[in-house]
Amino acid sequence: MIATSATPTTTAAVWRDPRSWPEAAATLWRRSLRFRTITITLLLTTLAIFITSVIMALVIQNNLFESRRDEVLSDALRAVAEAQIRVDSAEVTDDPSGLRALWSDVQDTIPRASSSSRVIAFPIDDTPVGSGVQGFRTDLSADLISPGLRERVVSFPDRQSWQSIAIPMPDGTTAPGIVVGQQLFLAGVGAFEVYIAYDLADSQETLQFVQSTLWAAGFVLIAIVAVISWLVLRLVSKPIIEASETSARLAAGDLDVRLPVHGEDELATLAQSFNAMADSIEAQIKELGELSLVQQRFVSDVSHELRTPLTTIRLAADMLNDQRDQFDATTGRTAELLYTQVQRFETLLSDLLEISRYDAGSVQLELEPTSLAELAEDVIEQMRPLAQERGSELRLVAPGAYSPVEMDPRRVRRVLRNLIGNAIEHGEQHPIVVTVDSNQYAVAVGVRDFGLGMRPADAERVFDRFWRADPSRQRTIGGTGLGLSIALGDAQLHGGTLAVWSELAIGTNFVLTIPRDPDQREGTSPVPLEPQDAIADVGPMTQPIQLTELREIYFDARAEDES
């Protein structure tokens, strides 16, 4: 699979689109310690201020209401008591006109003695006929007096009873209020229910002012906490951000970067420890680099120095091998073994030289337009005799990858030879399927065998130099143990990948993917890494395809599209 690349998006562009705000906020939450800390601080502070403001508003509301209620009860008690005193001190006769005058005085006394003009009175019992004394009402509707309140006033003559009501205002609105009821006794006539209603609009305004002041103070306090949190976090997080950026640069290879040390606090100690660690890492990396250069130079020098004697030995071995029929059996076999091992030694020396070039970074590609399908076909034809000798059948499936792609054919051919050779050696005489395909992003080739396979831990190390899954197993077709390492390097030089999938008793699949443009490695490989077929499916469906016919069909269709 080819690595995907994303186009960087600026923060301003992200926040300009409201639809991307949730995703941007989630990303900022994951990546910014300062954002998380300020957000949590503001949320907890807001919650604490909200709970405190609600509790204070409720306490003030209750205290204000209770204070106003006690004031109203005291005012109503004083007004009715003054009216009762006037009634008790008056000389009541049987003259109806005197009773009416006294009752009229009571109607004037109650509103004058209280702070409310909303008064209403009901006789509890039927008044005597001809007395001329009835109930009265001043700016208070009888509908505001509930039956429950009237029942309590009648049942408890020596007690005050009160109830919260909504008082209609002249502008059509209502205001909160309290109506207080108690009894007034008029000698010779009977008892009366007297109700006085008090308007609490002024208390309501006071309560609203207090609540608005609390909320405003809460918002101001939240803003102050936000500013303080930002300043404190900026002071604390700036060294942390510097340490994060510095460590990222150090990890990227900038070994000279260091943290500035200010003061003698914990952050200064952290910076000093970080700088000491960076110094140690730099020294070790330089030492390892020098050792690596010495090793590379040694391998390169030894390989070059071995070229001349090896050439002489190879010529001597060739001559002896050509004349081995003239020797006795033991000497002939010795000459044959000498010839074989000299060839293997020459291959190993070539691989060591190639590895040293990779380590030194001096490898250059020789790119030219190449059809991967044709290249795979040529390699398969070259490897077919070896496969037949080992009892394996090479099968080619090539639905794509005929159009030329810029690559180094010599290196890609070497990769394919190595992969197919490994499949032949470990394929356990089962068919070997080579799949070549392409898409708009890349071309790829997969080499699938149905041999013993490998464990996942072994598959992870398959590209290590000189590594074998089974050390006791000898190579039978002359491998050096460096082929897959060189193949991986060739793939990476092309900007591509070489991946492996393997399972025990199922087989192994290597996939080489080469992007059409090394600078744009988007998309996926056209050949899946994990094969979908089973060993029973490897039959007529994977018979070799005639590439000549497919090429003619492909180029005919391409010519029709261009026309």
Disulfide bonds with the S-S distance in Angstrom:
none
